Amino acid sequence: MQRLFFTFPNAWPGAGLLLLRLGQLGLFFSVNHGGSADAVRLSILAIGALMSGLLAVGLWTPVAGVVLAMTEGVNAYFDPPQAHWPVALLGLSLAMLGPGSWSIDARVFGRRRIKIEPYDQS
């Protein structure tokens, strides 16, 4: 999974990614609050809500971002008046940027430091 991320930025860039992930979660729920309630739409919304939650905590970020972009694309097709495209673009951009250092992915798959001690022959 580490190969999917270039870096896990910390400090201000990591905080910016955290705010972007949380903003995406808020935007998803503000856009998807109404509409028709058939079974297909509810299942698409459930998948989108799950992926938004995974993105918000930073777990499986590349997979969750791509799946969220696809589900919001389907939502935009079935529910054209709503503004689903910004949520899809945020999900896709988070999939490309990575989770940042303040995420579960950084804790599980983050960079490891290996310290090699000099060999003592005595």
Phi, psi and omega in degrees: 000332182296333180293341180282346182245140175282308180215169171243084186296143176242191183059226184295317177297322177294320176294322177296320177293324176297315178296323178295319179294318179290323176295324177297320179296315178295320179293322178300313183284336176283328179281322187261043182265346183224196177107185181290157186238045176279171187295321181294314180297319180294322178291322176295319178294324179294318177296317179297320179294320178296315180294324177294321176295319178296321177293323182296321179270350178079043179245129182054049188303313181296318181291314181296322179294318180291317179295320177297318178298320179291317180293324177288331172296319176295318177299320179294328178290316183277339184227070189299326184292337181285159181264072181276339185295323177298323178293319179297318180292323176295318178297317180293320179291324176293327176295325180279325182281326184099176189275335186090173185281341179262065181211167177290323178302321179293325179287322184275314187248012186295172180292140179251142176258130177247120180258118180262117180279147176295143182284125180257118184268005182276000000 
